[in-house]
Amino acid sequence: MNTPLVSIIITTKNEAKNIENCLISIQKQSYPNIETIVVDNA
């Protein structure tokens, strides 16, 4: 069974202290077909 792609788009500005925990949390998800896009505005 094919699972649809889920895109997670994270927009940030000066979030260096917090982005790591966010990305780790996304990696731990059980859904198999996720893409993560991070847009950093400085």
C-alpha distance matrix in Angstrom:
0.0 3.8 6.5 9.8 12.7 15.4 18.9 21.6 25.0 28.0 31.4 34.3 38.0 39.8 37.1 37.4 38.1 35.0 32.2 31.5 30.6 28.4 26.4 26.3 24.9 22.1 21.3 21.2 18.4 15.4 12.9 11.5 11.9 15.5 18.4 21.9 24.9 28.4 31.3 34.6 37.8 40.3
3.8 0.0 3.8 6.6 9.2 12.2 15.5 18.5 21.8 24.9 28.2 31.2 34.9 36.8 34.3 34.7 35.6 32.6 29.6 29.2 28.6 26.1 24.0 24.3 23.1 20.0 19.4 19.9 17.1 14.6 11.6 9.8 9.1 12.6 15.2 18.8 21.5 25.1 27.9 31.3 34.4 37.0
6.5 3.8 0.0 3.8 6.5 8.9 12.4 15.2 18.6 21.6 25.0 27.9 31.6 33.6 31.1 31.6 32.5 29.3 26.4 26.2 25.4 22.8 21.0 21.4 20.0 16.8 16.6 17.1 14.0 12.0 8.6 7.6 6.5 9.7 12.6 15.9 18.8 22.2 25.1 28.4 31.5 34.1
9.8 6.6 3.8 0.0 3.8 6.3 9.7 12.8 15.9 19.2 22.4 25.6 29.3 31.6 29.3 30.1 31.3 28.1 25.1 25.4 24.9 21.9 20.2 21.3 19.8 16.3 16.9 17.9 14.8 13.6 9.9 9.3 6.8 8.7 10.9 14.1 16.4 20.0 22.5 26.0 28.8 31.7
12.7 9.2 6.5 3.8 0.0 3.8 6.4 9.8 12.7 16.0 19.2 22.3 26.0 28.2 26.0 26.7 28.1 25.1 22.0 22.3 22.2 19.1 17.2 18.7 17.6 13.9 14.5 16.2 13.5 13.2 9.6 8.7 5.1 5.8 7.2 10.5 12.8 16.4 18.9 22.4 25.3 28.1
15.4 12.2 8.9 6.3 3.8 0.0 3.8 6.5 9.8 12.9 16.2 19.3 23.0 25.3 23.0 24.0 25.2 22.0 19.1 19.8 19.4 16.1 14.7 16.4 14.9 11.3 12.8 14.4 11.6 12.2 8.8 9.2 6.3 4.9 6.3 8.6 10.9 14.1 16.7 20.0 22.9 25.7
18.9 15.5 12.4 9.7 6.4 3.8 0.0 3.8 6.3 9.7 12.8 16.0 19.7 22.1 20.1 21.2 22.8 19.7 16.7 17.8 17.9 14.4 13.0 15.6 14.5 10.9 12.7 15.1 12.9 14.4 11.6 11.8 8.7 5.9 4.9 5.9 7.4 10.6 12.9 16.4 19.2 22.1
21.6 18.5 15.2 12.8 9.8 6.5 3.8 0.0 3.8 6.4 9.9 12.8 16.6 18.8 16.6 17.9 19.3 16.1 13.3 14.7 14.6 11.0 10.2 13.0 11.9 8.7 11.3 13.6 11.9 14.2 12.2 13.1 10.8 7.3 6.2 4.8 6.1 8.3 10.9 13.9 16.8 19.5
25.0 21.8 18.6 15.9 12.7 9.8 6.3 3.8 0.0 3.8 6.5 9.8 13.5 16.1 14.5 16.2 18.0 15.2 12.3 14.6 15.1 11.5 11.0 14.5 13.8 11.1 13.8 16.4 15.2 17.8 16.0 16.7 14.2 10.6 8.5 6.0 4.8 5.9 7.5 10.7 13.3 16.2
28.0 24.9 21.6 19.2 16.0 12.9 9.7 6.4 3.8 0.0 3.8 6.4 10.1 12.6 10.7 12.7 14.4 11.7 9.1 11.9 12.5 9.1 9.4 13.1 12.7 10.9 13.7 16.3 15.7 18.9 17.7 18.7 16.8 13.0 11.0 7.6 6.2 4.8 6.2 8.3 10.9 13.5
31.4 28.2 25.0 22.4 19.2 16.2 12.8 9.9 6.5 3.8 0.0 3.8 7.2 10.3 9.5 12.1 14.2 12.1 10.1 13.5 14.6 11.6 12.3 16.0 15.8 14.5 17.2 19.8 19.4 22.7 21.5 22.4 20.4 16.6 14.3 10.9 8.5 6.0 4.8 6.0 7.7 10.7
34.3 31.2 27.9 25.6 22.3 19.3 16.0 12.8 9.8 6.4 3.8 0.0 3.8 6.5 6.0 8.9 11.1 9.7 8.3 12.0 13.4 11.2 12.3 15.8 16.1 15.5 18.1 20.5 20.8 24.3 23.6 24.6 22.9 19.1 16.8 13.1 10.9 7.5 6.2 4.9 6.1 8.1
38.0 34.9 31.6 29.3 26.0 23.0 19.7 16.6 13.5 10.1 7.2 3.8 0.0 3.8 5.5 8.4 10.9 10.6 10.1 13.7 15.4 13.9 15.2 18.4 19.0 18.8 21.2 23.6 24.2 27.8 27.3 28.2 26.5 22.7 20.3 16.6 14.1 10.5 8.5 5.6 4.9 5.6
39.8 36.8 33.6 31.6 28.2 25.3 22.1 18.8 16.1 12.6 10.3 6.5 3.8 0.0 3.8 5.8 8.2 9.1 9.4 12.5 14.5 14.0 15.3 18.0 19.1 19.5 21.5 23.8 24.9 28.6 28.6 29.4 28.1 24.3 22.0 18.2 16.2 12.4 11.1 7.7 7.4 6.0
37.1 34.3 31.1 29.3 26.0 23.0 20.1 16.6 14.5 10.7 9.5 6.0 5.5 3.8 0.0 3.8 5.4 5.4 5.9 9.1 10.7 10.3 12.0 14.5 15.4 16.2 18.2 20.2 21.5 25.2 25.4 26.5 25.5 21.8 19.8 16.1 14.7 11.1 10.9 8.3 9.6 9.0
37.4 34.7 31.6 30.1 26.7 24.0 21.2 17.9 16.2 12.7 12.1 8.9 8.4 5.8 3.8 0.0 3.8 5.6 5.6 7.5 10.0 10.6 11.4 13.5 15.3 16.3 17.5 19.7 21.5 25.2 25.7 26.4 25.6 22.1 20.1 16.4 15.3 11.8 12.3 9.6 11.4 9.9
38.1 35.6 32.5 31.3 28.1 25.2 22.8 19.3 18.0 14.4 14.2 11.1 10.9 8.2 5.4 3.8 0.0 3.8 6.2 7.2 8.6 10.1 11.8 13.0 14.5 16.3 17.6 19.1 21.2 24.9 25.8 26.9 26.6 23.2 21.7 18.2 17.7 14.5 15.3 12.9 14.6 13.3
35.0 32.6 29.3 28.1 25.1 22.0 19.7 16.1 15.2 11.7 12.1 9.7 10.6 9.1 5.4 5.6 3.8 0.0 3.8 5.6 5.9 6.7 9.1 10.5 11.3 13.1 14.9 16.2 17.9 21.7 22.6 23.9 23.7 20.2 19.1 15.6 15.5 12.6 13.9 12.4 14.5 14.2
32.2 29.6 26.4 25.1 22.0 19.1 16.7 13.3 12.3 9.1 10.1 8.3 10.1 9.4 5.9 5.6 6.2 3.8 0.0 3.8 5.6 5.1 6.2 8.6 9.9 10.7 12.4 14.5 16.0 19.7 20.2 21.2 20.6 17.1 15.6 12.1 12.0 9.2 11.1 10.1 13.0 13.1
31.5 29.2 26.2 25.4 22.3 19.8 17.8 14.7 14.6 11.9 13.5 12.0 13.7 12.5 9.1 7.5 7.2 5.6 3.8 0.0 3.8 5.4 5.3 6.2 8.6 10.0 10.6 12.5 14.8 18.4 19.4 20.1 20.1 16.9 15.9 12.8 13.5 11.4 13.9 13.1 16.2 16.0
30.6 28.6 25.4 24.9 22.2 19.4 17.9 14.6 15.1 12.5 14.6 13.4 15.4 14.5 10.7 10.0 8.6 5.9 5.6 3.8 0.0 3.8 5.5 5.1 6.1 8.7 9.9 10.7 12.9 16.5 18.0 19.3 19.8 16.8 16.5 13.7 15.0 13.3 16.0 15.6 18.5 18.6
28.4 26.1 22.8 21.9 19.1 16.1 14.4 11.0 11.5 9.1 11.6 11.2 13.9 14.0 10.3 10.6 10.1 6.7 5.1 5.4 3.8 0.0 3.8 5.5 5.2 6.4 8.8 10.2 11.4 15.1 15.9 17.4 17.4 14.0 13.6 10.7 12.0 10.6 13.4 13.7 16.7 17.6
26.4 24.0 21.0 20.2 17.2 14.7 13.0 10.2 11.0 9.4 12.3 12.3 15.2 15.3 12.0 11.4 11.8 9.1 6.2 5.3 5.5 3.8 0.0 3.8 5.3 5.1 6.3 8.8 10.3 13.8 14.4 15.1 15.0 11.8 11.1 8.3 10.1 9.4 12.8 13.5 17.0 17.9
26.3 24.3 21.4 21.3 18.7 16.4 15.6 13.0 14.5 13.1 16.0 15.8 18.4 18.0 14.5 13.5 13.0 10.5 8.6 6.2 5.1 5.5 3.8 0.0 3.8 5.4 5.1 6.4 9.1 12.4 14.0 14.8 15.6 13.0 13.2 11.2 13.6 13.1 16.5 17.1 20.5 21.1
24.9 23.1 20.0 19.8 17.6 14.9 14.5 11.9 13.8 12.7 15.8 16.1 19.0 19.1 15.4 15.3 14.5 11.3 9.9 8.6 6.1 5.2 5.3 3.8 0.0 3.8 5.4 5.2 6.8 10.5 12.1 13.8 14.8 12.3 13.2 11.5 14.1 14.0 17.3 18.2 21.5 22.5
22.1 20.0 16.8 16.3 13.9 11.3 10.9 8.7 11.1 10.9 14.5 15.5 18.8 19.5 16.2 16.3 16.3 13.1 10.7 10.0 8.7 6.4 5.1 5.4 3.8 0.0 3.8 5.4 5.5 9.1 9.6 11.0 11.3 8.5 9.5 8.2 11.2 12.0 15.5 17.1 20.5 22.0
21.3 19.4 16.6 16.9 14.5 12.8 12.7 11.3 13.8 13.7 17.2 18.1 21.2 21.5 18.2 17.5 17.6 14.9 12.4 10.6 9.9 8.8 6.3 5.1 5.4 3.8 0.0 3.8 5.5 8.3 9.4 9.8 10.8 8.8 9.8 9.3 12.7 13.6 17.4 18.9 22.6 23.7
21.2 19.9 17.1 17.9 16.2 14.4 15.1 13.6 16.4 16.3 19.8 20.5 23.6 23.8 20.2 19.7 19.1 16.2 14.5 12.5 10.7 10.2 8.8 6.4 5.2 5.4 3.8 0.0 3.8 6.4 8.9 10.2 12.2 10.9 12.9 12.6 16.0 16.9 20.6 22.0 25.5 26.6
18.4 17.1 14.0 14.8 13.5 11.6 12.9 11.9 15.2 15.7 19.4 20.8 24.2 24.9 21.5 21.5 21.2 17.9 16.0 14.8 12.9 11.4 10.3 9.1 6.8 5.5 5.5 3.8 0.0 3.8 5.6 7.9 9.9 8.9 11.6 12.0 15.5 17.0 20.6 22.5 25.9 27.5
15.4 14.6 12.0 13.6 13.2 12.2 14.4 14.2 17.8 18.9 22.7 24.3 27.8 28.6 25.2 25.2 24.9 21.7 19.7 18.4 16.5 15.1 13.8 12.4 10.5 9.1 8.3 6.4 3.8 0.0 3.8 6.1 9.1 9.6 13.0 14.3 18.0 20.0 23.6 25.8 29.2 30.9
12.9 11.6 8.6 9.9 9.6 8.8 11.6 12.2 16.0 17.7 21.5 23.6 27.3 28.6 25.4 25.7 25.8 22.6 20.2 19.4 18.0 15.9 14.4 14.0 12.1 9.6 9.4 8.9 5.6 3.8 0.0 3.8 6.0 7.0 10.7 12.7 16.3 18.8 22.2 24.9 28.2 30.3
11.5 9.8 7.6 9.3 8.7 9.2 11.8 13.1 16.7 18.7 22.4 24.6 28.2 29.4 26.5 26.4 26.9 23.9 21.2 20.1 19.3 17.4 15.1 14.8 13.8 11.0 9.8 10.2 7.9 6.1 3.8 0.0 3.8 6.3 9.7 12.4 16.0 18.9 22.3 25.1 28.6 30.6
11.9 9.1 6.5 6.8 5.1 6.3 8.7 10.8 14.2 16.8 20.4 22.9 26.5 28.1 25.5 25.6 26.6 23.7 20.6 20.1 19.8 17.4 15.0 15.6 14.8 11.3 10.8 12.2 9.9 9.1 6.0 3.8 0.0 3.8 6.9 10.2 13.5 16.7 20.0 23.0 26.4 28.7
15.5 12.6 9.7 8.7 5.8 4.9 5.9 7.3 10.6 13.0 16.6 19.1 22.7 24.3 21.8 22.1 23.2 20.2 17.1 16.9 16.8 14.0 11.8 13.0 12.3 8.5 8.8 10.9 8.9 9.6 7.0 6.3 3.8 0.0 3.8 6.6 10.0 13.1 16.3 19.3 22.7 25.0
18.4 15.2 12.6 10.9 7.2 6.3 4.9 6.2 8.5 11.0 14.3 16.8 20.3 22.0 19.8 20.1 21.7 19.1 15.6 15.9 16.5 13.6 11.1 13.2 13.2 9.5 9.8 12.9 11.6 13.0 10.7 9.7 6.9 3.8 0.0 3.8 6.7 10.1 13.2 16.3 19.7 22.0
21.9 18.8 15.9 14.1 10.5 8.6 5.9 4.8 6.0 7.6 10.9 13.1 16.6 18.2 16.1 16.4 18.2 15.6 12.1 12.8 13.7 10.7 8.3 11.2 11.5 8.2 9.3 12.6 12.0 14.3 12.7 12.4 10.2 6.6 3.8 0.0 3.8 6.5 10.0 12.8 16.3 18.4
24.9 21.5 18.8 16.4 12.8 10.9 7.4 6.1 4.8 6.2 8.5 10.9 14.1 16.2 14.7 15.3 17.7 15.5 12.0 13.5 15.0 12.0 10.1 13.6 14.1 11.2 12.7 16.0 15.5 18.0 16.3 16.0 13.5 10.0 6.7 3.8 0.0 3.8 6.6 9.8 13.1 15.5
28.4 25.1 22.2 20.0 16.4 14.1 10.6 8.3 5.9 4.8 6.0 7.5 10.5 12.4 11.1 11.8 14.5 12.6 9.2 11.4 13.3 10.6 9.4 13.1 14.0 12.0 13.6 16.9 17.0 20.0 18.8 18.9 16.7 13.1 10.1 6.5 3.8 0.0 3.8 6.3 9.8 11.9
31.3 27.9 25.1 22.5 18.9 16.7 12.9 10.9 7.5 6.2 4.8 6.2 8.5 11.1 10.9 12.3 15.3 13.9 11.1 13.9 16.0 13.4 12.8 16.5 17.3 15.5 17.4 20.6 20.6 23.6 22.2 22.3 20.0 16.3 13.2 10.0 6.6 3.8 0.0 3.8 6.5 9.3
34.6 31.3 28.4 26.0 22.4 20.0 16.4 13.9 10.7 8.3 6.0 4.9 5.6 7.7 8.3 9.6 12.9 12.4 10.1 13.1 15.6 13.7 13.5 17.1 18.2 17.1 18.9 22.0 22.5 25.8 24.9 25.1 23.0 19.3 16.3 12.8 9.8 6.3 3.8 0.0 3.8 5.7
37.8 34.4 31.5 28.8 25.3 22.9 19.2 16.8 13.3 10.9 7.7 6.1 4.9 7.4 9.6 11.4 14.6 14.5 13.0 16.2 18.5 16.7 17.0 20.5 21.5 20.5 22.6 25.5 25.9 29.2 28.2 28.6 26.4 22.7 19.7 16.3 13.1 9.8 6.5 3.8 0.0 3.8
40.3 37.0 34.1 31.7 28.1 25.7 22.1 19.5 16.2 13.5 10.7 8.1 5.6 6.0 9.0 9.9 13.3 14.2 13.1 16.0 18.6 17.6 17.9 21.1 22.5 22.0 23.7 26.6 27.5 30.9 30.3 30.6 28.7 25.0 22.0 18.4 15.5 11.9 9.3 5.7 3.8 0.0
